[in-house]
Amino acid sequence: MLRRTFLGLGGALLAASALGGWTLGRGAGQAPLLLSARNDADGRHYAVGYRLDGSRQFAVAVAERCHDVVPHPTLPLALFVGRRPSRESYLIDTRDGRLLQTLASPADRHFYGHAVFHRGGEWLYSTENDTRDPGRGVIGVWRLDGERLLRSEELSSHGIGPHQLLWMPDGETLVVANGGIRTEADSREAMNLDAMEPSLVLLRRDGTLLSKEQLPARMNSVRHLAVASDGTVVSGQQYEGDPQDAVPLVAIKRPGQPFQAFPLDEAQRLAMHQYTASVAIHSELRLLAITAPRGNRLFIWDLDSGAVRLDEPLADCAGVAACAEGFVVSSGQSRCRLYDCREAKIRMQALELPAALWDNHLRLV
């Protein structure tokens, strides 16, 4: 089991000072809550919530490994989404870790690891696979009724193998990363590497397709996303072709412009080992952060100029999320870290959270 870390008053005050006095509307002296999936040393799966001062809020054992976490916009609950090809996700009360619902995927569907709540809080949208037609992208639509999610309908993702989806700033348009890979019902094995169809799709909440764009390299799977407050979309790719191929692993769609490669220099591209994981944008500081766990690297760029602000080793770097000061980053092998990006020189601080075994995404609430 994960160990609860208790902080005395002096330790709590020291942690609050080190974190720049974050409260973000959470009550006096209360640090932000980090939500993520973790394993323990025996490979058991947990949905966890830790305050950034190191105190554990909850750790709930779950049957299947989770991927992303979807906090509700107004209520103290979050959905921990099962990792592809999971058939379960977990709705949890973030105050005490009470498991409210084990959400089962419908027959002939499995979860692809990501979902989003609508800003009104009543509706949830999840990326799914149609296992009768492997790879056909489905967006499941669920209605929150009390403490349960009920299946309402489904939409097409207008692509194959949808992975992450997010809201555009209008709160009514979804951007979807279709990974382009067909998989069987309960498998992660790719069926169509010679005929992949990755795409970036914009669609209205009713399923109406607004745009669909592709990158030149068809084996460059569009996987993870971040959206800035001005509507800039950044995607991180995972390349399924020859490891020696030179392909752009980060792409950007600025307002009014096409989906195209983000300007990486060759050293950065090579350091990623053809694989990116979590993507985050800090809209106020105009910064982009991406983790590359196969290359054990964390990158931070200026979103507008493309200039590199940080290129740092971090073993099995996992989730990244924007916070008041900059970014919080987790790791599968080492400590979670805070990167303060408010000055020209970025400062790193190790956080008093359990080290290692964190999964590829985290959320701060």
Sine and cosine of phi, psi and omega as CSV:
sin_phi,cos_phi,sin_psi,cos_psi,sin_omega,cos_omega
0.00,0.00,0.44,-0.90,0.07,-1.00
-0.96,0.28,0.55,-0.83,-0.10,-0.99
-1.00,-0.07,0.75,-0.66,0.08,-1.00
-0.96,0.29,0.72,-0.70,0.04,-1.00
-0.96,-0.29,0.90,-0.44,0.03,-1.00
-0.99,-0.11,0.71,-0.70,0.07,-1.00
-0.94,-0.33,0.74,-0.67,0.15,-0.99
-0.95,0.30,0.11,-0.99,-0.05,-1.00
-0.86,0.52,-0.70,0.71,0.00,-1.00
-0.89,0.45,-0.68,0.74,0.02,-1.00
-0.90,0.44,-0.63,0.78,0.00,-1.00
-0.91,0.41,-0.66,0.75,0.02,-1.00
-0.91,0.41,-0.63,0.78,0.03,-1.00
-0.90,0.44,-0.69,0.72,0.01,-1.00
-0.90,0.44,-0.67,0.74,0.01,-1.00
-0.89,0.46,-0.63,0.78,0.03,-1.00
-0.91,0.42,-0.68,0.74,-0.02,-1.00
-0.91,0.41,-0.49,0.87,-0.01,-1.00
-1.00,-0.01,0.24,0.97,0.08,-1.00
0.96,0.27,0.32,0.95,0.05,-1.00
0.94,0.33,0.49,0.87,0.01,-1.00
-0.82,0.57,0.71,-0.70,0.23,-0.97
-0.71,-0.70,-0.65,0.76,0.07,-1.00
0.75,0.66,0.67,0.74,0.07,-1.00
0.97,0.26,0.30,0.95,-0.07,-1.00
-0.99,-0.16,0.18,0.98,-0.04,-1.00
0.98,-0.18,0.46,-0.89,-0.07,-1.00
-0.85,0.52,0.79,-0.61,0.09,-1.00
0.97,0.24,0.08,1.00,-0.06,-1.00
-0.99,-0.14,0.86,-0.51,-0.02,-1.00
-0.98,0.22,0.35,-0.94,0.06,-1.00
-0.83,0.55,0.44,-0.90,0.00,-1.00
-0.99,-0.17,0.85,-0.53,0.05,-1.00
-1.00,-0.07,0.83,-0.56,0.03,-1.00
-0.94,-0.35,0.74,-0.67,0.01,-1.00
-0.27,-0.96,0.17,-0.98,0.14,-0.99
-0.99,-0.13,0.59,-0.81,0.05,-1.00
-0.64,-0.77,0.36,-0.93,0.22,-0.98
-0.95,-0.32,0.24,-0.97,0.20,-0.98
-0.96,-0.28,-0.03,-1.00,-0.10,-1.00
-0.90,0.43,-0.34,0.94,0.02,-1.00
-0.99,-0.11,0.13,0.99,0.05,-1.00
0.99,0.12,0.16,0.99,0.05,-1.00
-0.98,0.20,0.50,-0.87,-0.14,-0.99
-0.98,-0.19,0.63,-0.78,-0.01,-1.00
-0.68,-0.73,0.54,-0.84,0.25,-0.97
-0.97,-0.24,0.83,-0.56,-0.17,-0.99
-0.77,-0.64,0.41,-0.91,0.15,-0.99
-0.71,-0.71,0.84,-0.54,0.02,-1.00
-0.80,-0.60,0.68,-0.73,0.20,-0.98
-0.95,0.32,0.52,-0.86,-0.03,-1.00
-0.93,0.36,-0.17,0.99,0.12,-0.99
-0.99,0.13,-0.01,1.00,0.07,-1.00
0.96,-0.26,-0.19,0.98,-0.05,-1.00
-0.99,0.17,0.67,-0.75,-0.02,-1.00
-1.00,0.06,0.78,-0.63,0.07,-1.00
-1.00,0.00,-0.68,0.73,0.05,-1.00
-0.29,-0.96,0.36,-0.93,0.15,-0.99
-0.51,-0.86,0.95,-0.32,-0.11,-0.99
-0.94,-0.35,0.83,-0.56,0.08,-1.00
-0.94,0.35,0.73,-0.68,0.03,-1.00
-0.78,-0.63,0.39,-0.92,-0.13,-0.99
-0.96,0.26,-0.58,0.82,-0.08,-1.00
-0.87,-0.48,0.49,-0.87,0.02,-1.00
-0.91,0.41,0.71,-0.70,0.01,-1.00
-0.98,-0.18,0.24,-0.97,-0.07,-1.00
-0.85,-0.53,-1.00,0.04,0.02,-1.00
-1.00,-0.03,0.20,-0.98,0.04,-1.00
-0.80,-0.60,0.68,-0.74,-0.07,-1.00
-0.86,-0.51,0.99,-0.14,0.05,-1.00
-0.95,0.31,0.59,-0.80,0.11,-0.99
-0.95,0.31,0.58,-0.81,-0.08,-1.00
-0.93,0.38,-0.41,0.91,-0.06,-1.00
-0.73,-0.68,-0.37,0.93,-0.07,-1.00
-0.98,-0.20,0.43,-0.90,0.00,-1.00
-0.99,0.17,0.91,0.42,0.06,-1.00
-0.55,-0.84,0.35,-0.94,-0.01,-1.00
-0.49,-0.87,0.55,-0.84,0.10,-1.00
-0.99,-0.17,0.85,-0.52,0.13,-0.99
-1.00,-0.02,0.92,-0.39,-0.20,-0.98
-1.00,-0.01,0.75,-0.67,-0.01,-1.00
-0.89,0.46,0.60,-0.80,0.00,-1.00
-0.97,0.25,0.68,-0.73,0.02,-1.00
-0.75,0.66,0.76,-0.65,0.01,1.00
-0.98,-0.20,0.90,0.44,-0.08,-1.00
-0.94,0.33,0.49,-0.87,0.12,-0.99
-0.94,-0.35,0.18,0.98,0.03,-1.00
-0.69,-0.72,0.57,-0.82,0.23,-0.97
-0.70,-0.72,0.22,-0.98,-0.22,-0.98
-0.73,-0.68,0.86,-0.50,0.04,-1.00
-1.00,-0.05,0.86,-0.51,-0.19,-0.98
-0.79,-0.62,0.66,-0.76,0.14,-0.99
-0.97,0.24,0.89,-0.45,-0.11,-0.99
-0.98,0.21,-0.07,1.00,0.06,-1.00
-0.98,0.20,-0.60,0.80,-0.10,-1.00
-0.67,-0.75,0.01,1.00,0.02,-1.00
0.99,0.14,0.18,0.98,0.01,-1.00
-0.89,0.45,0.78,-0.63,0.04,-1.00
-0.98,0.19,0.93,-0.36,-0.05,-1.00
-0.99,0.10,-0.57,0.82,-0.06,-1.00
-0.32,-0.95,0.70,-0.71,0.26,-0.97
-1.00,-0.06,0.95,-0.31,-0.10,-0.99
-1.00,0.09,0.88,-0.47,-0.01,-1.00
-0.99,-0.11,0.69,-0.73,0.09,-1.00
-0.93,0.36,0.49,-0.87,0.05,-1.00
-0.90,0.44,0.24,-0.97,0.08,-1.00
-0.85,0.53,0.63,-0.78,0.02,-1.00
0.92,0.39,0.42,0.91,0.08,-1.00
-0.67,-0.74,0.47,-0.88,0.27,-0.96
-0.62,-0.79,0.38,-0.93,-0.04,-1.00
-0.97,0.23,0.49,-0.87,0.02,-1.00
-0.94,-0.34,0.22,0.97,0.17,-0.99
0.98,-0.18,-0.13,0.99,-0.07,-1.00
-0.65,-0.76,0.42,-0.91,0.06,-1.00
-0.32,-0.95,0.17,-0.99,0.10,-0.99
-0.56,-0.83,0.61,-0.79,0.22,-0.98
-1.00,0.09,0.61,-0.79,0.18,-0.98
-0.93,0.37,0.45,-0.89,-0.07,-1.00
-0.87,0.50,-0.44,0.90,0.05,-1.00
-0.96,0.27,-0.28,0.96,0.08,-1.00
1.00,0.04,-0.19,0.98,-0.07,-1.00
-1.00,0.09,-0.42,0.91,-0.14,-0.99
-0.85,-0.52,0.61,-0.80,0.09,-1.00
-0.82,-0.57,0.61,-0.79,-0.01,-1.00
-0.84,-0.54,0.80,-0.60,-0.08,-1.00
-0.82,-0.58,0.63,-0.78,0.09,-1.00
-0.99,0.16,0.69,-0.73,-0.10,-0.99
-0.58,-0.82,0.30,-0.95,0.07,-1.00
-0.95,-0.31,0.72,-0.70,0.16,-0.99
-1.00,0.10,0.96,-0.26,-0.11,-0.99
-0.98,0.22,-0.19,0.98,0.12,-0.99
-0.98,0.22,-0.45,0.89,0.04,-1.00
-0.75,-0.66,0.97,0.25,-0.24,-0.97
-0.75,0.66,0.79,-0.61,0.04,-1.00
0.99,-0.11,-0.33,0.94,0.01,-1.00
-0.88,0.48,0.86,-0.51,-0.13,-0.99
-0.96,0.27,0.75,-0.66,0.01,-1.00
-0.80,-0.59,0.66,-0.75,0.18,-0.98
-0.95,-0.31,0.95,-0.31,0.04,-1.00
-0.97,0.25,0.67,-0.74,0.01,-1.00
-0.91,-0.41,0.84,-0.54,-0.07,-1.00
-0.83,-0.56,0.58,-0.81,0.05,-1.00
-0.94,-0.33,0.74,-0.68,0.03,-1.00
-0.99,0.11,0.88,-0.48,0.00,-1.00
-0.86,-0.51,0.99,-0.17,-0.09,-1.00
0.92,0.40,-0.91,-0.41,0.00,-1.00
-0.92,-0.39,0.48,0.88,0.01,-1.00
-0.67,-0.74,0.56,-0.83,0.12,-0.99
-0.99,-0.17,0.77,-0.64,-0.03,-1.00
-0.89,-0.46,0.70,-0.71,0.00,-1.00
-0.92,0.38,0.75,-0.66,-0.01,-1.00
-0.94,-0.35,-0.80,0.60,-0.02,-1.00
-0.28,-0.96,-0.11,-0.99,0.13,-0.99
-0.58,-0.82,0.44,-0.90,0.00,-1.00
-0.87,-0.49,0.29,-0.96,0.14,-0.99
-0.99,0.11,0.62,-0.78,0.13,-0.99
-0.99,0.10,-0.05,1.00,-0.01,-1.00
0.86,0.51,0.60,0.80,0.02,-1.00
-0.10,-1.00,-0.15,-0.99,-0.04,-1.00
-0.94,-0.34,0.70,-0.72,0.13,-0.99
0.86,0.51,0.84,0.55,0.00,-1.00
-0.90,0.45,0.62,-0.79,0.01,-1.00
-0.89,-0.46,-1.00,-0.08,-0.04,-1.00
-1.00,0.03,0.52,-0.85,0.15,-0.99
-0.67,-0.74,0.55,-0.83,-0.02,-1.00
-0.62,-0.79,0.23,-0.97,0.08,-1.00
-1.00,0.03,0.64,-0.77,0.24,-0.97
-0.97,0.25,0.22,-0.97,-0.11,-0.99
-0.85,0.52,-0.40,0.92,0.01,-1.00
-0.96,0.29,-0.18,0.98,0.04,-1.00
0.96,0.29,0.06,1.00,-0.03,-1.00
-0.83,-0.56,-0.15,0.99,0.00,-1.00
-0.92,-0.38,0.77,-0.64,0.03,-1.00
-0.99,-0.13,0.64,-0.77,0.21,-0.98
-0.94,-0.33,0.76,-0.65,-0.12,-0.99
-0.83,-0.56,0.76,-0.65,0.12,-0.99
-1.00,-0.06,0.98,-0.22,0.10,-0.99
-1.00,0.08,0.92,-0.38,-0.08,-1.00
-0.92,0.40,-0.40,0.92,0.09,-1.00
1.00,0.08,0.11,0.99,-0.09,-1.00
-0.94,-0.35,0.80,-0.60,0.10,-0.99
-0.99,0.12,0.71,-0.71,0.09,-1.00
-0.74,-0.67,0.44,-0.90,0.07,-1.00
-0.96,0.30,0.03,-1.00,-0.15,-0.99
-0.82,0.57,-0.80,0.60,-0.09,-1.00
-0.86,-0.51,0.61,0.79,-0.10,-1.00
-0.76,-0.65,0.43,-0.90,0.15,-0.99
-0.97,-0.25,0.11,0.99,-0.04,-1.00
-0.98,0.19,0.80,-0.61,-0.01,-1.00
-0.95,0.30,0.69,-0.73,-0.03,-1.00
-0.98,-0.21,-0.23,0.97,-0.21,-0.98
-0.66,-0.75,0.65,0.76,-0.05,-1.00
-0.87,0.50,-0.42,0.91,0.02,-1.00
-1.00,0.07,-0.04,1.00,-0.03,-1.00
-0.56,-0.83,0.66,0.75,0.00,-1.00
-0.92,0.40,0.46,-0.89,0.01,-1.00
-0.68,-0.73,0.89,0.46,0.04,-1.00
-0.94,0.35,0.50,-0.86,-0.01,-1.00
-0.37,-0.93,0.35,-0.94,0.16,-0.99
-0.92,-0.38,0.85,-0.53,-0.12,-0.99
-0.87,-0.50,0.66,-0.75,0.21,-0.98
-0.93,-0.36,0.77,-0.64,0.04,-1.00
-0.59,-0.81,0.49,-0.87,0.07,-1.00
-0.95,0.32,0.29,-0.96,-0.05,-1.00
-0.90,0.43,-0.35,0.93,0.06,-1.00
-1.00,0.06,0.05,1.00,0.05,-1.00
0.99,-0.15,-0.07,1.00,-0.01,-1.00
-0.91,0.41,0.82,-0.58,0.00,-1.00
-0.96,0.27,0.79,-0.61,0.05,-1.00
-0.98,-0.20,-0.64,0.76,0.03,-1.00
-0.32,-0.95,0.42,-0.91,0.08,-1.00
-0.57,-0.82,0.86,-0.51,-0.06,-1.00
-0.78,-0.63,0.48,-0.88,-0.01,-1.00
-0.77,-0.64,0.44,-0.90,0.12,-0.99
-1.00,0.04,0.38,-0.92,-0.06,-1.00
-0.87,0.50,-0.63,0.77,-0.04,-1.00
-0.99,0.11,0.95,-0.32,-0.13,-0.99
-0.96,0.28,-0.21,0.98,0.07,-1.00
-1.00,-0.09,0.19,0.98,-0.03,-1.00
-0.99,-0.11,1.00,-0.02,-0.15,-0.99
-0.95,0.32,0.86,-0.50,0.03,-1.00
-0.98,0.20,0.88,-0.48,-0.22,-0.98
-0.86,-0.51,-0.85,0.53,-0.14,-0.99
-0.85,-0.53,0.42,-0.91,-0.21,-0.98
-0.71,-0.71,0.39,-0.92,0.26,-0.97
-0.57,-0.82,0.55,-0.84,-0.03,-1.00
-0.80,-0.60,0.78,-0.63,0.05,-1.00
-1.00,0.06,0.28,-0.96,-0.04,-1.00
-0.91,0.42,-0.35,0.94,0.03,-1.00
-1.00,-0.01,0.07,1.00,0.02,-1.00
1.00,-0.07,0.04,1.00,0.11,-0.99
-0.92,0.38,0.75,-0.66,0.01,-1.00
-0.91,-0.41,0.74,-0.67,0.09,-1.00
-0.86,-0.50,0.68,-0.73,0.06,-1.00
-0.85,-0.52,0.55,-0.84,0.13,-0.99
-0.95,-0.32,0.70,-0.72,-0.08,-1.00
-0.95,-0.31,0.32,-0.95,0.14,-0.99
-0.77,-0.64,0.91,-0.41,-0.14,-0.99
-1.00,0.05,0.76,-0.65,-0.08,-1.00
-0.98,-0.22,0.07,1.00,-0.05,-1.00
-1.00,-0.10,-0.41,-0.91,-0.02,-1.00
-0.87,0.49,0.78,-0.63,0.00,-1.00
-0.85,0.53,-0.33,0.94,-0.02,-1.00
-1.00,0.03,-0.14,0.99,0.00,-1.00
-0.93,0.38,0.64,-0.77,0.04,-1.00
-1.00,-0.10,0.98,-0.17,-0.02,-1.00
-0.78,-0.62,0.50,-0.87,0.00,-1.00
-0.97,0.25,0.85,-0.53,-0.05,-1.00
-1.00,-0.07,-0.07,1.00,0.08,-1.00
-0.75,-0.67,0.71,-0.70,0.01,-1.00
-0.73,-0.69,0.33,-0.94,-0.10,-1.00
-0.63,-0.78,0.59,-0.81,0.14,-0.99
-0.80,-0.61,0.98,-0.21,0.05,-1.00
-0.99,0.11,0.41,-0.91,-0.01,-1.00
-0.80,0.60,0.80,-0.60,0.03,-1.00
0.98,0.20,0.08,1.00,-0.03,-1.00
-0.87,-0.50,0.33,-0.94,0.03,-1.00
-0.96,0.27,0.29,-0.96,0.11,-0.99
-0.95,0.32,0.86,-0.51,-0.13,-0.99
-0.47,-0.88,0.18,-0.98,-0.04,-1.00
-0.90,0.43,0.64,-0.77,0.17,-0.99
-0.99,0.12,0.62,-0.79,-0.13,-0.99
-0.96,0.29,1.00,0.02,0.13,-0.99
-1.00,-0.02,0.60,-0.80,0.17,-0.99
-0.99,0.12,0.27,-0.96,-0.14,-0.99
-0.89,0.46,-0.58,0.81,0.00,-1.00
-0.90,0.44,-0.64,0.77,0.03,-1.00
-0.92,0.39,-0.70,0.72,0.00,-1.00
-0.87,0.50,-0.71,0.71,0.00,-1.00
-0.90,0.44,-0.59,0.80,-0.03,-1.00
-0.92,0.39,-0.33,0.94,-0.01,-1.00
-0.98,0.19,-0.27,0.96,0.00,-1.00
0.82,0.58,0.67,0.74,0.10,-1.00
0.90,0.43,0.43,0.90,-0.12,-0.99
-0.46,-0.89,0.83,-0.56,0.18,-0.98
-0.90,-0.44,0.38,-0.93,-0.03,-1.00
-0.88,-0.48,-1.00,-0.08,-0.12,-0.99
-1.00,-0.04,0.57,-0.82,-0.04,-1.00
-0.80,-0.61,0.67,-0.74,0.05,-1.00
-0.57,-0.82,0.56,-0.83,0.08,-1.00
-0.86,-0.51,0.70,-0.71,0.15,-0.99
-0.98,-0.22,0.98,-0.21,-0.13,-0.99
-0.92,0.40,-0.62,0.79,-0.04,-1.00
-0.94,0.35,-0.66,0.76,0.01,-1.00
-1.00,0.03,-0.10,1.00,0.00,-1.00
0.81,0.58,0.81,0.58,-0.01,-1.00
-0.81,-0.58,0.49,-0.87,0.05,-1.00
-0.85,-0.53,0.74,-0.67,0.05,-1.00
-0.81,-0.58,0.65,-0.76,0.02,-1.00
-0.63,-0.77,0.66,-0.75,0.10,-1.00
-0.99,-0.17,0.58,-0.82,0.03,-1.00
-0.76,-0.65,0.99,0.12,-0.16,-0.99
-0.91,0.42,-0.52,0.86,0.03,-1.00
-0.93,0.37,-0.49,0.87,0.06,-1.00
-0.99,-0.11,-0.02,1.00,0.00,-1.00
0.82,0.58,0.73,0.68,-0.06,-1.00
-0.73,-0.69,0.59,-0.80,0.18,-0.98
-0.91,-0.40,0.72,-0.69,0.00,-1.00
-0.84,-0.54,0.63,-0.78,0.17,-0.99
-0.74,-0.68,0.78,-0.63,0.01,-1.00
-0.84,-0.54,0.36,-0.93,0.27,-0.96
-0.95,0.32,0.83,-0.55,-0.11,-0.99
-0.92,0.40,-0.53,0.85,-0.09,-1.00
-1.00,0.07,-0.70,0.72,-0.06,-1.00
-1.00,-0.05,-0.36,0.93,-0.09,-1.00
0.99,0.14,0.05,1.00,0.00,-1.00
-0.92,0.39,0.64,-0.77,0.01,-1.00
-0.97,0.24,0.83,-0.56,0.09,-1.00
-0.99,-0.13,-0.49,0.87,0.00,-1.00
-0.43,-0.90,0.71,-0.71,0.12,-0.99
-0.66,-0.75,0.98,-0.19,-0.22,-0.97
-0.72,-0.69,0.65,-0.76,0.10,-1.00
-0.92,0.39,0.68,-0.73,0.12,-0.99
-0.44,-0.90,0.93,-0.36,-0.12,-0.99
-0.85,0.52,0.83,-0.56,0.06,-1.00
0.75,0.67,0.73,0.69,-0.01,-1.00
-0.86,0.52,0.62,-0.79,-0.22,-0.97
-0.84,-0.55,-0.98,-0.19,-0.06,-1.00
-0.99,0.10,0.44,-0.90,0.11,-0.99
-0.61,-0.79,0.65,-0.76,0.03,-1.00
-0.57,-0.82,0.57,-0.82,0.05,-1.00
-0.96,0.27,0.57,-0.82,0.06,-1.00
-0.66,-0.75,-0.04,-1.00,-0.08,-1.00
-0.83,0.56,-0.72,0.70,-0.07,-1.00
-0.99,0.12,-0.46,0.89,-0.07,-1.00
0.18,-0.98,-0.98,-0.18,-0.05,-1.00
-0.64,-0.77,0.55,-0.84,0.21,-0.98
-0.95,-0.31,0.70,-0.71,-0.08,-1.00
-0.77,-0.64,0.70,-0.71,0.07,-1.00
-0.96,-0.27,0.13,-0.99,-0.07,-1.00
-0.55,-0.83,0.54,-0.84,0.10,-0.99
-0.98,0.17,-0.21,0.98,-0.10,-1.00
-0.77,-0.64,-0.26,0.96,-0.06,-1.00
-0.65,-0.76,-0.31,-0.95,-0.13,-0.99
-0.98,0.20,0.47,-0.88,0.21,-0.98
-0.94,0.35,0.50,-0.86,-0.09,-1.00
-0.72,-0.70,0.50,-0.87,0.17,-0.99
-0.95,-0.31,0.76,-0.65,0.06,-1.00
-0.92,-0.39,0.93,-0.37,0.03,-1.00
-1.00,0.07,0.92,-0.39,-0.14,-0.99
-0.95,-0.33,0.28,0.96,-0.11,-0.99
-0.98,0.21,-0.32,0.95,0.03,-1.00
-0.93,-0.36,0.14,-0.99,-0.02,-1.00
-0.86,0.51,-0.62,0.78,0.04,-1.00
-0.99,-0.11,0.86,-0.51,0.01,-1.00
-0.97,0.24,0.76,-0.65,-0.01,-1.00
-0.95,-0.32,0.70,-0.71,0.00,-1.00
-0.96,-0.29,0.64,-0.77,0.09,-1.00
-0.71,-0.70,0.79,-0.61,0.10,-1.00
-0.95,0.32,0.69,-0.72,-0.02,-1.00
-1.00,-0.08,0.49,-0.87,-0.03,-1.00
-0.99,0.10,0.86,0.51,0.05,-1.00
-0.90,-0.43,0.33,-0.95,0.04,-1.00
-0.82,0.57,0.67,-0.74,-0.05,-1.00
-0.99,0.11,0.65,-0.76,0.19,-0.98
0.95,0.31,0.13,-0.99,0.09,-1.00
0.93,0.36,0.27,0.96,0.06,-1.00
-0.99,0.13,0.56,-0.83,0.02,-1.00
-0.99,0.10,-0.07,-1.00,-0.26,-0.96
-0.98,0.20,-0.01,1.00,-0.01,-1.00
-0.65,-0.76,0.46,-0.89,0.12,-0.99
-0.58,-0.81,0.43,-0.90,0.08,-1.00
-0.75,-0.66,0.57,-0.82,0.06,-1.00
-0.92,-0.38,0.75,-0.66,0.03,-1.00
-0.74,-0.68,0.00,0.00,0.00,0.00
